[in-house]
Amino acid sequence: MEQRAAVVGHITGVVRSAAQGDHRNSYIATDFPQSDDATTRAVVNAYLAWAGPADDAVMLVLYTAPGTVMGAVELASWRNP
């Protein structure tokens, strides 16, 4: 719940790719000016809480406000640590 609170109001868009076989990727735009590890973790955890266990995304790509990649995360390692 803390992760969600930390990113509320900072997510400016979520786009999911077309299905690629049995999975897809998700892309998240934020208004954060730059990336840092704590912010990336908070956004990924908030996404996983929002999407739920049935989500079929395998890769999550995060973007900063200027449009640079904040991070790309393979979600299996986050779902099953």
Secondary structure as UniProt FT lines:
FT   HELIX           2..7
FT   TURN            8..10
FT   STRAND          11..16
FT   TURN            21..22
FT   STRAND          23..30
FT   HELIX           37..51
FT   TURN            53..54
FT   STRAND          57..63
FT   TURN            65..66
FT   STRAND          69..74
FT   HELIX           76..79
//
